[in-house]
Every structure is written in structure tokens, then in C-alpha cells.
Amino acid sequence: MRSSTLVTCLLLAGAGCDGARHQQSPPVQHSAEARARWVVDLNRVRDGVYRTYSPRCLDGVKPGQTVEFRNFLPGAPANVTSIAGPETLYSPNLVRPYNFVDPEDPANALCDSMDAAGHCVARPAYTFWRFTFAQPGVYDWLDSNQGEPGRKVVDPYYGTATFVGTDPNTPTGTICVQAPDGSGCEGVCCETDQDCPRGTRCLRSEVDAVGQCRTPSG
């Protein structure tokens, strides 16, 4: 489970909890009840190819719409943790039995394999979490189980951790929520360098259809 203030305070016995209250992780957010308009897959294998996140970048979301994040390795912890954006995303670990969808569930409409007659013979299991985006802007996020968002700095007094910069080896996802007039997401997601503003490049792996416009490091 994610850490709690109580545990932090017990560890800081004698040091007081004022610092812990100000530096603790944000509260875990419940899954939104609204129907999802968009879906992001985590840890899914399609056509023999593993994808950490798919799509890696999503830029058609409008304010008030809901995105469903699905973890296709429900036996392994995965979460959605924002590292930048107008709002905080902080899901629980998406591990069974949390919002678990069984392959035999009649509501499971996904299919991993079909027979010659076109009938589904294998459906995936997954867990999910939904978030309704209220504020326009660019949201960068990651699964903190996949790595840390940057160089870890531990406060020597309180023991709390903050992160500086971004570790290029940690996979990140991006969701851009458009302004009410449809603007604001230009040059965020990309297929080639030509889709990105000057000074940035399209970072896209061979297995991703869409990448992210980023400033080259180094």
C-alpha cells in the first residue's frame, strides 16, 4: 500500500509531524465513476510486443472527460503518478483485486486471440483506475514501480524524498487536455520531428505509434 501520514509520523517520532504533513505524498484518489471516453493501457502485450504504456501520448482529451488506465499485469503493482500538470494524479496500486476484470467477466469485451471463425478464444485480465480531467494543460505521468521520476533527494532531518529532474531511463506518459476552444495541445504528441516545435524532437520507440515532443538532453 502507499505510505500514510501515520506511518511517517511514527518513523519521525521525536521530530514532530509538522514537516511530514507538509511533505507527505498526496492522498490516493478513488477511481472516477464516470464512463471513460479514453483508455490508456499499461503493461500490455499485443501481437507479441510488450508496451509499457499505450498510447504513450494522448492529446484529444477535453475538460470533463474521463481516462481509464488499465494494468494488464494485474498480479504486479502498477500505478498512475503525475510528475507535472495542472492537477495531481495519484492512483492506488492497480493490483488484483482492485477493480479487477476477469477474462470470464461478461462485461469484458476485449480479445487477445480469435479462432478461424472469428470467435474470441482468449480475453485478457486487467485492473483499472479512472480519472476525470477538469483542467486544461499537459499532464506528464509515470508508474512509479517502473522507476523514479528523477534524482532522489532525501531530507536528512525528516527523511522525506523529493525528485530533481527527470530520469531518461524511466518511461513516462503524457496526456494533454485541450482548452475549451480546442487549442493548447499543439506540438505535444508526435509521429515525427516535423510535428514538434523548434528545438524539440519526437521521442518515439519503434513499438509506439505516437511519441512525445521533448527537448533533447545533453
Buried (B, 14 or more C-beta within 10 A) or exposed (E): EBEEEEEBBEEBEEEEBEBBEEBBBEEBBEBBEEEBBBBBBBBBEEEEEEBBBBBBBBBBBBBEBBBBBBBBBBEBBBBBBBBEBEBEBBBBBBBBEBBBBEBEEEEBEBEBEEEEEEEBEEBBBBBBBBBBBEEBBBBBBBBBBBEBBBEEEEEEEBBBEEBEEBBEEBBBBBBBBBEEEEEBBEBBBBBEEEBBEEEBBBBBEEEBEBBBBBEEEE
